[in-house]
Amino acid sequence: MTQRSLDTRAVHAGDRTPAGTAVPSTTPIYTASSFFYESTTELEAVFAREADGDNYSRYGNPTNRALEELVADLEGGDFALATSSGMSALLVALLAALVDRPKRILAGNVLYGQTITQLMSVLGPLGVDTRFVDPCDDAEFARAMTEYQPSCVLIEPISNPLLRVAPVDHIAAACRENQATLVVDNTFATPILLRPLEVDTHLVVHSATKFLAGHGDVLGGVLVGHQEHEPTISALGRTIGPNLGPFEAYLTMRGIKTLPLRMEKHCRNALEIAQALVEHPLVDKVHYPGLPDHPHRPSIERLLPTGLAGGIVSFTIKGATKESVFSFIDHLELIVPGTTLGDVHSLLLYPAMASHRDLSPKHRQRLGITDDLVRLSVGIESADDILQDLDSALDVAVRGTVG
Ligand SMILES: Cc1ncc(COP(=O)(O)O)c(C=O)c1O
């Protein structure tokens, strides 16, 4: 069968599973926690996993399955598990990677703050050792692989909040060579920009809360992989119970139907805004993978589609202190100062206060997450309106302090 384009698959994949003799044109929300059949023999076959079907929603739910089919299709995976949050998808992925293996994780050194906390404060006390490495430094990464021999490698290909772009393809090859399971958090890129499984990654996780759902009304996650990990992840899912609620699954599916369109607009707006911020007198440093002087241009050109470099722009404000950043945020009128990203509306976050709050100031400083850094999730509004809002809030809040 011909492989249809991502635009088409985002709209169709996962939908139209017959319900009796009727075929719903979009997937309904199945809120039932349990299912039964005309004959108990049939139910027994479902329990024994000898027949397809549902018996209990922790083991599988038709709405969640539709979303799982959709995301597996877009990411090029064999299966997916829809979870209650990005963090729970990540935890299941890391546990799956460590089953029957030495408990050693090699992680990218700039990750979402709670991911670092999960590694250090949840998995650490359970005996999992984590070391951090710069995944964008080929030599340092190769040395760490050889010396440390991790069972699992974890990276964010477009990192939060500094938007460093890791050579996922090279890292995946090194992982295959060293029998390490590569887990990629693809939240920032989405399958529209990058499909890590296609470059030989083992497991992909998403915070579906972000671009996938895209409308600020879902907390969810998805984990995608190849058949080799399906039995382990299915067993973890069945026993841990990290399931997404069916209403959230429905909303996420609905969001994904417009993901290709939204990502294009997010990326176009983000580029325009990053270019304007580079010229802004009150802005110091702009981090955006679409800018020509981004330090990881070779990876960007190899891995990301031309002109689509993501919807997040981070920047430092000249001479800003915590107080002036707060004042800047308080003066925004259009951009929502919310603790998330990837929504249709623009959002601004102060990493030192929110996403990376749990790291010590020294740790943040070392990672480049300074007190003058803000992260903008560029929405699909008019780029001119977003820029105008940034400009006037910067002007009122910061101009006075930097003279
Ligand atoms: C890159 C990344 N991964 C994972 C998460 C966690 O996702 P959730 O909040 O859905 O648990 C976040 C949340 O901000 C994130 O930015």
The ligand as an SDF file (V2000), in Angstrom:
LIG
                    3D

 16 16  0  0  0  0  0  0  0  0999 V2000
   10.6020   18.2550   27.1450 C   0  0  0  0  0  0  0  0  0  0  0  0
    9.5840   17.8480   28.1620 C   0  0  0  0  0  0  0  0  0  0  0  0
    9.4500   16.5570   28.4560 N   0  0  0  0  0  0  0  0  0  0  0  0
    8.5510   16.1230   29.3650 C   0  0  0  0  0  0  0  0  0  0  0  0
    7.7620   17.0230   30.0400 C   0  0  0  0  0  0  0  0  0  0  0  0
    6.7760   16.5160   31.0660 C   0  0  0  0  0  0  0  0  0  0  0  0
    5.5050   16.4610   30.5140 O   0  0  0  0  0  0  0  0  0  0  0  0
    4.1640   16.4860   31.3890 P   0  0  0  0  0  0  0  0  0  0  0  0
    4.0660   17.8100   32.0150 O   0  0  0  0  0  0  0  0  0  0  0  0
    3.1010   16.1770   30.3860 O   0  0  0  0  0  0  0  0  0  0  0  0
    4.3070   15.3840   32.4010 O   0  0  0  0  0  0  0  0  0  0  0  0
    7.8620   18.3780   29.7660 C   0  0  0  0  0  0  0  0  0  0  0  0
    7.0070   19.3500   30.4880 C   0  0  0  0  0  0  0  0  0  0  0  0
    7.1790   20.5370   30.4110 O   0  0  0  0  0  0  0  0  0  0  0  0
    8.8040   18.8100   28.8090 C   0  0  0  0  0  0  0  0  0  0  0  0
    8.9680   20.1030   28.5150 O   0  0  0  0  0  0  0  0  0  0  0  0
  1  2  1  0
  2  3  1  0
  2 15  2  0
  3  4  2  0
  4  5  1  0
  5  6  1  0
  5 12  2  0
  6  7  1  0
  7  8  1  0
  8  9  2  0
  8 10  1  0
  8 11  1  0
 12 13  1  0
 12 15  1  0
 13 14  2  0
 15 16  1  0
M  END
$$$$
